[in-house]
């Protein structure tokens, strides 16, 4: 079984969903320390005048784990602001209505927890994109230890024979531990074809909602990387 694990993100880019579709089991790895200025509570939109951040307001004191972080503004103001930004960015896109209803169907429930909001959006978007990979939470496996050792514990508990990692993890993963436990290690490659997009020259690395608004169900045609993943430990 091929397994992947990543922290949850707010309306992440298409590579995140390609990653989920590339594994047999996807683990939301949110029982680790939250870091400010990350993708956990924000993403980017393409506007007529360039890129703009769209950010969920959170309260972070001390060193909370990602799944302990709460949204601080429980009024409708941040949701209204995000809807206005999504509308300004994508109202001319052919599938804007489908996209905004998909987003509203989750954020309208008013979750107070950032991780739960992210996971609900990720699940909903996966359903729209017909990605059937099972999604579980690392917290349910009661992990101990740190760094690569903690990840290996997770992989052993879920019965993984292969692990797909994001490419940036190559800087800190201990590949020898994968060899020791005979777990294949691969790093995801991200290389995608451009799709029809609003506001001039194509820009990648923005929220998946941009792809959905512009392509609708045909978004699945633009989800797969054109470059093979890199095998680090056979």
N, C-alpha and C positions, 0 to 999 in steps of 0.2 A: 504494500500500500504506500502510495506517495502522499506525503503530508506537507503542508505549508503552515506557517504561523506568522502573523503580523499583528501589530497593534491596530485598533480601530481608528478610522479617520472620518472626518466629516465630508460627506459627498465626494469621495476620492476620485482620482483620475481613472482613465480606462485601463491602465496597466494593473491597477489593483484588482480589477474584475477579471482580467486575463489571467492573473496569478491564481485567483480562486478557481477559475475554470480549468486550470492546468493540474490540479491536485485531486486526490480522492477524498481527502478530509482537510478542511480549513479550520485552523484554530485562531480565535480571537485572543491575542496574547496581551490582555489588559490588566493582569495582576502584577504589573511591573511599574516602576516609578514614572510618574507623569513628568514631561519636560515642557517648559514654556516655549512658545515660538515654534511649535511643531505643527504637523498636519492633523493632530488629534482634534482640534476645535476650529479649524479654518481650512479654506481652499481658495482658489482663484477663479474669477470670471473674466472673460474677454469683453471689454466695453468698446464703445466707439473711439475712446481716447486712450486705449491701452488696457493693461491688466489691473484688476482690482481685487483686494482681499475681501472675502466674505467670512465673518468670524462669529462664532457662538460665544457669548460672554460667560466666563466661568470664574468661580472663586477658588483660588489656590493658596492655601496657607500651609507652611511646613513642607513635608515631602510626601504628598499623597500618592497612592497608586492610581493608575489611569481610571480604573473602574470605581474609584472613590470620589472622583471630581464631579461636582454639581454645577448646574447652570444657575447663575446668580440672578438674572433678570427673568422673573416668571410672569411679568406682564406680557402683552402681545407685541411690545415694541421691537424686539430683535427679530421676531418672526415677520412682522410687517416690513421691517427694513430689508430683510433677505428677499422677501417676495418682490419688493420694489426693485432691488438690484437684479434679480433674475429676470424680471419683466423688462427692465431697461436693456439688459444684455441680449435677451433671446426672444422678445415679443414678435420679431419678424421671421423667426424660424418656423418652418412648416409644421413641426410637431410640438410647438410651444405648449399647447393645451394639455397634451398627454404628459409632458414633462412636469408641468406645474402641479397637476393633479397627483402625480406620483409622489412628488415632494410633500405636498400638503397632506396627503393621506397618512403621513408619518408625523410630521412636525405639528400637525393640528391636534395630536393627542396630548401634547404638553408635558413630555417627559422631563423630569427634573435632573436626571443623571445623564452626563455627557456620553458615557460608554453605551448606555442603553439606547439613547437616541441614535448614535452612530450605527450600532448593530441593527436596529430596526430599519434604518435607511438602507444599509448594505443588503439586508435580506430582501427588502422590497425591490431594490434595483436588480438583484440577482434573479428574482422571479420574473421581472419584466424582460430581462435579457435571456431567459430560459437557461440559466446556470443552475444545475441541480446539485452541486457539491454540498454535502452536509457541513454545517457550520456549528462548531462547539466552542466552549469557553475554557481557557487554560485554568481558570480558578476552580473548576469542577474536579481537577485532578490533584489538588492539594500538594503542589510542588514545593520542594525545598531546594537549598543550594543556591548557586549564583551562576551567572554567565552561561557558558556552553554546557556545563554540567547540569544545570537546571533544564535546559532545552533537551538534552539527551534523556533525562528522566521522563520528560513529557513524551518524547518519541517512543520510548520503551513501553510506556503505559498504554499508548494508543495502538501499539503494534506496527509502527512504521518500519518499512524496509528501505525507504527512500525519503530524503528531505529536500524540499525546494526552498531556497532562501532568496531574499532580496540581494542584489549585487553589492550593496554597501556593507553588508555584514561580513564580507570577506576580510575587512580590516580587523575584525575582532573575534571571529569564530575560531575555535581550536579544532582544526581539521583532523588532528591526530585522534581526538575522541571519537570521531565518526568512524575512523579506521578501526579503532579498538573494538567498537560495538558493531562493526560490520553494517553500518548504515550508509547507503549511497548519499552523497551530497552534491547538489547541483545549485547553480546560481542562475536566477531568472534573467533572461535577456529581454530588453524592451526596444522594439523597433517596429514602428507602425506606419501604415499608409495614411496620408492625410484624408480627411473627409470634407464634404461641403460645409462651410462655416461662415458665420456673419463677420462683418467688420474687417474686410481686407485680407492681408496675407495670413496664411494658416499658422496657428499657434497650438502646440501640443502641451501636455502636462497640466491642463486645467480640469475642472470638475467634469465627471462623466455626464452631468446634466446637459452640458453643451452638446455632446455627441447625441444624446437622446433627443433633445429638442430639434436638432438639425436632421437626424436620420430616422427617428422613430424605431420601429422594430428592426429595420435594416442596420441598426447600430452593431448588431452581432457580426456583421461582415467586416467590421473595422476593429475587432477586439483582439485578434491573434497576432502576436509578434512574428515578424518575418525572419527572425534570427534564432537559431537553436539555443537552448539553454546550455550553460557551460558546466561540464562535469568536472568537479574538483576531486571527489573521492568515488571511484567506480564501485 
